[in-house]
Amino acid sequence: MGRHIADKRAPSSGGRVKHFLRLARTPRETWYRPHTASGAKRVIQYLRIARGRVV
């Protein structure tokens, strides 16, 4: 029995994989968020609200 018509396409040149690997290897400055000193204050405010002390 032969293969289905959809299975008889030409092999790809690997363009998607090449593009994915190029993106994966580049530094991610746009996604990087440095942790600042405000992080500790944010945790304190979160804990205050979680304990029910809304001022």
C-alpha positions in Angstrom: 0.0 0.0 0.0 1.4 3.4 -0.9 1.7 6.5 1.2 -1.0 9.1 1.5 -0.9 12.1 -0.9 -0.2 14.5 2.0 2.9 12.4 2.9 4.5 12.9 -0.6 5.8 16.5 -0.2 9.3 17.6 -1.0 11.7 17.7 2.0 12.2 21.2 3.5 15.5 23.0 3.5 15.3 23.4 7.3 14.6 27.1 7.3 12.4 27.0 10.4 15.0 25.2 12.4 17.8 27.6 11.2 15.7 30.6 12.2 14.8 29.1 15.6 18.5 28.3 16.4 19.6 31.8 15.3 17.0 33.3 17.7 18.0 30.9 20.5 21.6 31.8 20.2 21.2 35.5 20.3 21.3 37.3 23.6 17.9 38.2 25.0 18.3 41.9 26.0 14.7 42.5 25.3 13.5 39.8 27.7 16.0 40.5 30.5 14.7 42.6 33.4 17.3 43.4 36.0 16.2 43.0 39.6 16.1 46.3 41.3 15.9 47.4 44.9 12.2 47.9 44.5 11.8 44.1 44.5 12.1 43.8 48.2 9.6 46.6 48.7 7.2 44.9 46.4 7.4 41.7 48.5 6.8 43.6 51.7 3.7 45.2 50.2 2.5 41.9 48.9 2.9 40.3 52.4 1.2 43.2 54.0 -1.9 42.9 51.8 -1.9 39.1 52.1 -2.0 39.4 55.9 -5.0 41.7 55.6 -3.3 45.0 56.6 -4.6 47.3 54.0 -3.7 50.8 54.9 
